[in-house]
Amino acid sequence: MFMQEVDDLMIRRFLRARDHDIEKASTLFLKYLSWRRAFVPKGFIQPSEIPNELAQNKLFLQGLDKKGRPISVVLGARHKPNKSLDEFKRFIVYSLDKICAGMPRGQEKFVAIADLEGWGYCNSDMRGYLGALSILQDFYPERLGKFFIVHVPYIFMTIWKIVYPFIDKKTRKKIVFVENKKLRSTLLGDIDESQLPDIYGGKLPLVPIEDS
């Protein structure tokens, strides 16, 4: 079960997300509670509710960075837009709940690597991207620690220009576009080789999110 429990750390995350403005943080928190009750009535998402998303085998979770933050990897070329936006959103909630549930004691953030090698317009999913961004920013505030985007094809920047205005300023500061020639050295700046995914020359094999 991955139901998020309300505690002091959660309240503090909502406060930090709104620069300690109590009124704005309270509004966001009440929005979160209402959304959670409606969208995740059981308290958690079951794999049987997201079969099409899991079948794409596109999200992985393994290892910790040098700050003790869990490392997730998304293979963008494996994503195919789902006719059911709700299933995709359930997949995002399922994944974020899994990531948060597996965090070491005292850790609140995770690191993500979005690998766009082989990504093309058939993988483009504006509704999905904006839906995932909204869930992350509004309902899992201050959870993302750093977001590496690697193997970026030129055509992706067309989509990025549309998505970028919807990304809040705090999240923007956590995004790092990595040059191909500096990929390994950049990742090793934050992740020990023993914890780096093997597809980037590290020691850890990718572990599908449902098996993590």
ChimeraX commands (.cxc) that place a marker at each C-alpha (Angstrom):
marker #1 position 0.00,0.00,0.00 radius 0.5
marker #1 position 1.41,3.40,-0.95 radius 0.5
marker #1 position -1.12,5.75,0.60 radius 0.5
marker #1 position 0.55,9.01,1.53 radius 0.5
marker #1 position 0.05,9.88,5.17 radius 0.5
marker #1 position -0.19,13.49,6.23 radius 0.5
marker #1 position 2.67,14.42,8.53 radius 0.5
marker #1 position 4.78,17.45,9.44 radius 0.5
marker #1 position 7.18,16.81,6.56 radius 0.5
marker #1 position 4.34,16.88,4.06 radius 0.5
marker #1 position 3.00,20.15,5.48 radius 0.5
marker #1 position 6.48,21.64,5.26 radius 0.5
marker #1 position 6.80,20.61,1.62 radius 0.5
marker #1 position 3.58,22.40,0.75 radius 0.5
marker #1 position 4.80,25.47,2.63 radius 0.5
marker #1 position 8.16,25.46,0.81 radius 0.5
marker #1 position 6.37,25.06,-2.51 radius 0.5
marker #1 position 4.56,28.34,-1.84 radius 0.5
marker #1 position 7.50,30.18,-0.27 radius 0.5
marker #1 position 6.00,29.78,3.22 radius 0.5
marker #1 position 2.89,31.75,2.28 radius 0.5
marker #1 position 0.43,30.05,4.67 radius 0.5
marker #1 position -2.68,31.03,2.73 radius 0.5
marker #1 position -1.35,29.80,-0.62 radius 0.5
marker #1 position 0.08,26.65,0.95 radius 0.5
marker #1 position -3.24,25.91,2.66 radius 0.5
marker #1 position -5.13,26.33,-0.60 radius 0.5
marker #1 position -2.75,23.95,-2.37 radius 0.5
marker #1 position -2.93,21.42,0.47 radius 0.5
marker #1 position -6.73,21.42,0.53 radius 0.5
marker #1 position -6.70,20.96,-3.25 radius 0.5
marker #1 position -4.38,17.98,-2.76 radius 0.5
marker #1 position -6.63,16.36,-0.15 radius 0.5
marker #1 position -9.71,16.74,-2.35 radius 0.5
marker #1 position -7.87,15.35,-5.39 radius 0.5
marker #1 position -6.44,12.41,-3.46 radius 0.5
marker #1 position -9.83,11.36,-2.11 radius 0.5
marker #1 position -11.39,11.54,-5.57 radius 0.5
marker #1 position -8.59,10.14,-7.74 radius 0.5
marker #1 position -7.09,7.56,-5.36 radius 0.5
marker #1 position -10.10,6.49,-3.26 radius 0.5
marker #1 position -8.42,3.25,-2.09 radius 0.5
marker #1 position -5.31,5.13,-1.01 radius 0.5
marker #1 position -3.15,3.46,-3.66 radius 0.5
marker #1 position -3.16,2.49,-7.35 radius 0.5
marker #1 position -3.04,-1.22,-8.20 radius 0.5
marker #1 position -1.02,-2.51,-11.20 radius 0.5
marker #1 position -4.24,-3.97,-12.58 radius 0.5
marker #1 position -5.52,-0.39,-13.03 radius 0.5
marker #1 position -2.65,0.57,-15.38 radius 0.5
marker #1 position -1.95,-2.47,-17.60 radius 0.5
marker #1 position -1.32,-0.57,-20.83 radius 0.5
marker #1 position 1.18,1.78,-19.20 radius 0.5
marker #1 position 3.13,-0.95,-17.42 radius 0.5
marker #1 position 3.28,-2.99,-20.64 radius 0.5
marker #1 position 5.37,-0.24,-22.24 radius 0.5
marker #1 position 8.19,-0.97,-19.75 radius 0.5
marker #1 position 9.34,2.65,-19.78 radius 0.5
marker #1 position 9.94,3.65,-16.14 radius 0.5
marker #1 position 12.60,2.24,-13.83 radius 0.5
marker #1 position 13.76,2.77,-10.27 radius 0.5
marker #1 position 17.10,1.72,-8.82 radius 0.5
marker #1 position 19.98,3.12,-6.79 radius 0.5
marker #1 position 20.58,6.33,-4.86 radius 0.5
marker #1 position 22.51,9.47,-5.81 radius 0.5
marker #1 position 25.25,10.95,-3.62 radius 0.5
marker #1 position 22.62,12.73,-1.51 radius 0.5
marker #1 position 20.69,9.52,-0.90 radius 0.5
marker #1 position 17.89,10.33,-3.34 radius 0.5
marker #1 position 16.27,7.46,-5.32 radius 0.5
marker #1 position 17.07,7.46,-9.05 radius 0.5
marker #1 position 14.31,6.93,-11.61 radius 0.5
marker #1 position 14.86,6.52,-15.34 radius 0.5
marker #1 position 12.26,7.17,-18.03 radius 0.5
marker #1 position 12.83,5.90,-21.56 radius 0.5
marker #1 position 10.86,8.40,-23.61 radius 0.5
marker #1 position 10.91,6.44,-26.87 radius 0.5
marker #1 position 8.91,3.64,-25.25 radius 0.5
marker #1 position 6.04,5.94,-24.33 radius 0.5
marker #1 position 3.03,5.76,-26.60 radius 0.5
marker #1 position 0.15,8.18,-25.95 radius 0.5
marker #1 position -2.69,6.42,-24.16 radius 0.5
marker #1 position -6.24,6.98,-25.38 radius 0.5
marker #1 position -7.15,7.01,-21.71 radius 0.5
marker #1 position -5.53,10.05,-20.12 radius 0.5
marker #1 position -6.87,8.84,-16.75 radius 0.5
marker #1 position -4.88,5.60,-17.01 radius 0.5
marker #1 position -1.72,7.56,-17.75 radius 0.5
marker #1 position -2.38,9.82,-14.76 radius 0.5
marker #1 position -2.95,6.75,-12.57 radius 0.5
marker #1 position 0.41,5.45,-13.81 radius 0.5
marker #1 position 2.09,8.70,-12.78 radius 0.5
marker #1 position 0.51,8.51,-9.30 radius 0.5
marker #1 position 1.42,4.83,-8.98 radius 0.5
marker #1 position 5.02,5.60,-9.93 radius 0.5
marker #1 position 5.41,8.63,-7.68 radius 0.5
marker #1 position 3.89,6.75,-4.75 radius 0.5
marker #1 position 6.32,3.86,-5.33 radius 0.5
marker #1 position 9.27,6.25,-5.49 radius 0.5
marker #1 position 8.22,8.09,-2.33 radius 0.5
marker #1 position 7.44,4.90,-0.41 radius 0.5
marker #1 position 10.93,3.56,-1.12 radius 0.5
marker #1 position 12.83,6.65,-0.02 radius 0.5
marker #1 position 15.42,6.18,2.74 radius 0.5
marker #1 position 14.36,7.47,6.15 radius 0.5
marker #1 position 14.65,11.26,6.29 radius 0.5
marker #1 position 14.83,11.64,2.51 radius 0.5
marker #1 position 12.10,13.62,0.73 radius 0.5
marker #1 position 13.34,14.00,-2.83 radius 0.5
marker #1 position 14.17,11.86,-5.85 radius 0.5
marker #1 position 16.23,12.26,-9.01 radius 0.5
marker #1 position 14.90,11.56,-12.49 radius 0.5
marker #1 position 16.69,10.86,-15.76 radius 0.5
marker #1 position 14.54,11.30,-18.86 radius 0.5
marker #1 position 16.31,9.54,-21.73 radius 0.5
marker #1 position 14.97,10.66,-25.11 radius 0.5
marker #1 position 17.15,8.51,-27.35 radius 0.5
marker #1 position 14.99,7.40,-30.28 radius 0.5
marker #1 position 12.18,9.79,-29.31 radius 0.5
marker #1 position 10.02,10.99,-32.21 radius 0.5
marker #1 position 6.71,12.64,-32.88 radius 0.5
marker #1 position 4.93,9.30,-32.42 radius 0.5
marker #1 position 6.00,9.51,-28.76 radius 0.5
marker #1 position 4.88,13.11,-28.34 radius 0.5
marker #1 position 2.04,13.40,-25.86 radius 0.5
marker #1 position 1.19,16.96,-24.92 radius 0.5
marker #1 position -1.85,16.01,-22.84 radius 0.5
marker #1 position 0.20,13.43,-20.99 radius 0.5
marker #1 position 3.16,15.73,-20.36 radius 0.5
marker #1 position 0.98,18.51,-18.98 radius 0.5
marker #1 position -1.05,16.06,-16.91 radius 0.5
marker #1 position 2.08,14.56,-15.35 radius 0.5
marker #1 position 3.54,18.02,-14.72 radius 0.5
marker #1 position 0.36,19.16,-12.98 radius 0.5
marker #1 position 0.33,16.09,-10.72 radius 0.5
marker #1 position 4.00,16.48,-9.81 radius 0.5
marker #1 position 3.82,20.21,-9.09 radius 0.5
marker #1 position 0.43,20.39,-7.38 radius 0.5
marker #1 position 0.22,17.10,-5.50 radius 0.5
marker #1 position 3.85,16.05,-4.92 radius 0.5
marker #1 position 5.46,19.44,-4.26 radius 0.5
marker #1 position 9.15,19.54,-3.32 radius 0.5
marker #1 position 9.58,15.86,-4.18 radius 0.5
marker #1 position 11.68,16.33,-7.32 radius 0.5
marker #1 position 15.31,16.97,-6.48 radius 0.5
marker #1 position 16.89,17.04,-9.94 radius 0.5
marker #1 position 15.74,16.20,-13.45 radius 0.5
marker #1 position 18.33,15.24,-16.07 radius 0.5
marker #1 position 17.17,15.22,-19.70 radius 0.5
marker #1 position 19.59,13.24,-21.88 radius 0.5
marker #1 position 19.97,12.23,-25.55 radius 0.5
marker #1 position 17.72,15.11,-26.55 radius 0.5
marker #1 position 16.72,15.13,-30.26 radius 0.5
marker #1 position 16.37,18.49,-31.91 radius 0.5
marker #1 position 12.68,17.95,-32.70 radius 0.5
marker #1 position 11.92,17.59,-28.99 radius 0.5
marker #1 position 12.67,21.26,-28.46 radius 0.5
marker #1 position 9.52,22.15,-30.41 radius 0.5
marker #1 position 7.46,20.35,-27.78 radius 0.5
marker #1 position 9.60,21.74,-24.96 radius 0.5
marker #1 position 8.82,25.32,-25.95 radius 0.5
marker #1 position 5.12,24.58,-25.49 radius 0.5
marker #1 position 5.53,22.78,-22.15 radius 0.5
marker #1 position 8.07,25.17,-20.60 radius 0.5
marker #1 position 5.65,28.01,-19.70 radius 0.5
marker #1 position 3.65,25.54,-17.56 radius 0.5
marker #1 position 6.69,24.62,-15.45 radius 0.5
marker #1 position 6.92,26.62,-12.23 radius 0.5
marker #1 position 10.10,28.51,-11.39 radius 0.5
marker #1 position 11.16,26.14,-8.63 radius 0.5
marker #1 position 10.92,23.14,-10.94 radius 0.5
marker #1 position 12.75,24.90,-13.77 radius 0.5
marker #1 position 15.82,25.30,-11.57 radius 0.5
marker #1 position 15.99,21.51,-11.12 radius 0.5
marker #1 position 16.07,20.67,-14.85 radius 0.5
marker #1 position 19.42,19.93,-16.51 radius 0.5
marker #1 position 19.79,19.32,-20.25 radius 0.5
marker #1 position 22.88,17.15,-20.68 radius 0.5
marker #1 position 25.12,17.22,-23.75 radius 0.5
marker #1 position 25.81,13.76,-25.20 radius 0.5
marker #1 position 29.58,14.18,-24.93 radius 0.5
marker #1 position 29.29,15.13,-21.26 radius 0.5
marker #1 position 26.64,12.57,-20.31 radius 0.5
marker #1 position 28.70,10.20,-18.20 radius 0.5
marker #1 position 30.75,12.90,-16.49 radius 0.5
marker #1 position 27.64,14.94,-15.68 radius 0.5
marker #1 position 25.79,11.99,-14.16 radius 0.5
marker #1 position 28.87,10.90,-12.20 radius 0.5
marker #1 position 28.94,14.37,-10.65 radius 0.5
marker #1 position 25.74,13.42,-8.78 radius 0.5
marker #1 position 25.75,9.60,-8.85 radius 0.5
marker #1 position 28.51,7.16,-7.85 radius 0.5
marker #1 position 29.41,4.59,-10.51 radius 0.5
marker #1 position 28.17,1.84,-8.17 radius 0.5
marker #1 position 24.70,3.43,-8.24 radius 0.5
marker #1 position 24.66,4.61,-11.85 radius 0.5
marker #1 position 22.38,2.68,-14.26 radius 0.5
marker #1 position 24.35,0.30,-16.47 radius 0.5
marker #1 position 23.04,1.92,-19.65 radius 0.5
marker #1 position 25.22,4.91,-18.71 radius 0.5
marker #1 position 28.30,2.84,-17.88 radius 0.5
marker #1 position 27.41,2.23,-14.24 radius 0.5
marker #1 position 26.92,-0.95,-12.22 radius 0.5
marker #1 position 23.16,-1.16,-11.67 radius 0.5
marker #1 position 20.76,-2.82,-14.10 radius 0.5
marker #1 position 17.45,-1.06,-14.71 radius 0.5
marker #1 position 14.62,-2.29,-12.51 radius 0.5
marker #1 position 11.05,-1.79,-13.79 radius 0.5
marker #1 position 9.02,0.41,-11.46 radius 0.5
marker #1 position 6.57,-2.39,-10.64 radius 0.5
marker #1 position 9.45,-4.63,-9.50 radius 0.5
marker #1 position 11.27,-2.02,-7.46 radius 0.5
marker link #1:1,2 radius 0.2
marker link #1:2,3 radius 0.2
marker link #1:3,4 radius 0.2
marker link #1:4,5 radius 0.2
marker link #1:5,6 radius 0.2
marker link #1:6,7 radius 0.2
marker link #1:7,8 radius 0.2
marker link #1:8,9 radius 0.2
marker link #1:9,10 radius 0.2
marker link #1:10,11 radius 0.2
marker link #1:11,12 radius 0.2
marker link #1:12,13 radius 0.2
marker link #1:13,14 radius 0.2
marker link #1:14,15 radius 0.2
marker link #1:15,16 radius 0.2
marker link #1:16,17 radius 0.2
marker link #1:17,18 radius 0.2
marker link #1:18,19 radius 0.2
marker link #1:19,20 radius 0.2
marker link #1:20,21 radius 0.2
marker link #1:21,22 radius 0.2
marker link #1:22,23 radius 0.2
marker link #1:23,24 radius 0.2
marker link #1:24,25 radius 0.2
marker link #1:25,26 radius 0.2
marker link #1:26,27 radius 0.2
marker link #1:27,28 radius 0.2
marker link #1:28,29 radius 0.2
marker link #1:29,30 radius 0.2
marker link #1:30,31 radius 0.2
marker link #1:31,32 radius 0.2
marker link #1:32,33 radius 0.2
marker link #1:33,34 radius 0.2
marker link #1:34,35 radius 0.2
marker link #1:35,36 radius 0.2
marker link #1:36,37 radius 0.2
marker link #1:37,38 radius 0.2
marker link #1:38,39 radius 0.2
marker link #1:39,40 radius 0.2
marker link #1:40,41 radius 0.2
marker link #1:41,42 radius 0.2
marker link #1:42,43 radius 0.2
marker link #1:43,44 radius 0.2
marker link #1:44,45 radius 0.2
marker link #1:45,46 radius 0.2
marker link #1:46,47 radius 0.2
marker link #1:47,48 radius 0.2
marker link #1:48,49 radius 0.2
marker link #1:49,50 radius 0.2
marker link #1:50,51 radius 0.2
marker link #1:51,52 radius 0.2
marker link #1:52,53 radius 0.2
marker link #1:53,54 radius 0.2
marker link #1:54,55 radius 0.2
marker link #1:55,56 radius 0.2
marker link #1:56,57 radius 0.2
marker link #1:57,58 radius 0.2
marker link #1:58,59 radius 0.2
marker link #1:59,60 radius 0.2
marker link #1:60,61 radius 0.2
marker link #1:61,62 radius 0.2
marker link #1:62,63 radius 0.2
marker link #1:63,64 radius 0.2
marker link #1:64,65 radius 0.2
marker link #1:65,66 radius 0.2
marker link #1:66,67 radius 0.2
marker link #1:67,68 radius 0.2
marker link #1:68,69 radius 0.2
marker link #1:69,70 radius 0.2
marker link #1:70,71 radius 0.2
marker link #1:71,72 radius 0.2
marker link #1:72,73 radius 0.2
marker link #1:73,74 radius 0.2
marker link #1:74,75 radius 0.2
marker link #1:75,76 radius 0.2
marker link #1:76,77 radius 0.2
marker link #1:77,78 radius 0.2
marker link #1:78,79 radius 0.2
marker link #1:79,80 radius 0.2
marker link #1:80,81 radius 0.2
marker link #1:81,82 radius 0.2
marker link #1:82,83 radius 0.2
marker link #1:83,84 radius 0.2
marker link #1:84,85 radius 0.2
marker link #1:85,86 radius 0.2
marker link #1:86,87 radius 0.2
marker link #1:87,88 radius 0.2
marker link #1:88,89 radius 0.2
marker link #1:89,90 radius 0.2
marker link #1:90,91 radius 0.2
marker link #1:91,92 radius 0.2
marker link #1:92,93 radius 0.2
marker link #1:93,94 radius 0.2
marker link #1:94,95 radius 0.2
marker link #1:95,96 radius 0.2
marker link #1:96,97 radius 0.2
marker link #1:97,98 radius 0.2
marker link #1:98,99 radius 0.2
marker link #1:99,100 radius 0.2
marker link #1:100,101 radius 0.2
marker link #1:101,102 radius 0.2
marker link #1:102,103 radius 0.2
marker link #1:103,104 radius 0.2
marker link #1:104,105 radius 0.2
marker link #1:105,106 radius 0.2
marker link #1:106,107 radius 0.2
marker link #1:107,108 radius 0.2
marker link #1:108,109 radius 0.2
marker link #1:109,110 radius 0.2
marker link #1:110,111 radius 0.2
marker link #1:111,112 radius 0.2
marker link #1:112,113 radius 0.2
marker link #1:113,114 radius 0.2
marker link #1:114,115 radius 0.2
marker link #1:115,116 radius 0.2
marker link #1:116,117 radius 0.2
marker link #1:117,118 radius 0.2
marker link #1:118,119 radius 0.2
marker link #1:119,120 radius 0.2
marker link #1:120,121 radius 0.2
marker link #1:121,122 radius 0.2
marker link #1:122,123 radius 0.2
marker link #1:123,124 radius 0.2
marker link #1:124,125 radius 0.2
marker link #1:125,126 radius 0.2
marker link #1:126,127 radius 0.2
marker link #1:127,128 radius 0.2
marker link #1:128,129 radius 0.2
marker link #1:129,130 radius 0.2
marker link #1:130,131 radius 0.2
marker link #1:131,132 radius 0.2
marker link #1:132,133 radius 0.2
marker link #1:133,134 radius 0.2
marker link #1:134,135 radius 0.2
marker link #1:135,136 radius 0.2
marker link #1:136,137 radius 0.2
marker link #1:137,138 radius 0.2
marker link #1:138,139 radius 0.2
marker link #1:139,140 radius 0.2
marker link #1:140,141 radius 0.2
marker link #1:141,142 radius 0.2
marker link #1:142,143 radius 0.2
marker link #1:143,144 radius 0.2
marker link #1:144,145 radius 0.2
marker link #1:145,146 radius 0.2
marker link #1:146,147 radius 0.2
marker link #1:147,148 radius 0.2
marker link #1:148,149 radius 0.2
marker link #1:149,150 radius 0.2
marker link #1:150,151 radius 0.2
marker link #1:151,152 radius 0.2
marker link #1:152,153 radius 0.2
marker link #1:153,154 radius 0.2
marker link #1:154,155 radius 0.2
marker link #1:155,156 radius 0.2
marker link #1:156,157 radius 0.2
marker link #1:157,158 radius 0.2
marker link #1:158,159 radius 0.2
marker link #1:159,160 radius 0.2
marker link #1:160,161 radius 0.2
marker link #1:161,162 radius 0.2
marker link #1:162,163 radius 0.2
marker link #1:163,164 radius 0.2
marker link #1:164,165 radius 0.2
marker link #1:165,166 radius 0.2
marker link #1:166,167 radius 0.2
marker link #1:167,168 radius 0.2
marker link #1:168,169 radius 0.2
marker link #1:169,170 radius 0.2
marker link #1:170,171 radius 0.2
marker link #1:171,172 radius 0.2
marker link #1:172,173 radius 0.2
marker link #1:173,174 radius 0.2
marker link #1:174,175 radius 0.2
marker link #1:175,176 radius 0.2
marker link #1:176,177 radius 0.2
marker link #1:177,178 radius 0.2
marker link #1:178,179 radius 0.2
marker link #1:179,180 radius 0.2
marker link #1:180,181 radius 0.2
marker link #1:181,182 radius 0.2
marker link #1:182,183 radius 0.2
marker link #1:183,184 radius 0.2
marker link #1:184,185 radius 0.2
marker link #1:185,186 radius 0.2
marker link #1:186,187 radius 0.2
marker link #1:187,188 radius 0.2
marker link #1:188,189 radius 0.2
marker link #1:189,190 radius 0.2
marker link #1:190,191 radius 0.2
marker link #1:191,192 radius 0.2
marker link #1:192,193 radius 0.2
marker link #1:193,194 radius 0.2
marker link #1:194,195 radius 0.2
marker link #1:195,196 radius 0.2
marker link #1:196,197 radius 0.2
marker link #1:197,198 radius 0.2
marker link #1:198,199 radius 0.2
marker link #1:199,200 radius 0.2
marker link #1:200,201 radius 0.2
marker link #1:201,202 radius 0.2
marker link #1:202,203 radius 0.2
marker link #1:203,204 radius 0.2
marker link #1:204,205 radius 0.2
marker link #1:205,206 radius 0.2
marker link #1:206,207 radius 0.2
marker link #1:207,208 radius 0.2
marker link #1:208,209 radius 0.2
marker link #1:209,210 radius 0.2
marker link #1:210,211 radius 0.2
marker link #1:211,212 radius 0.2
view
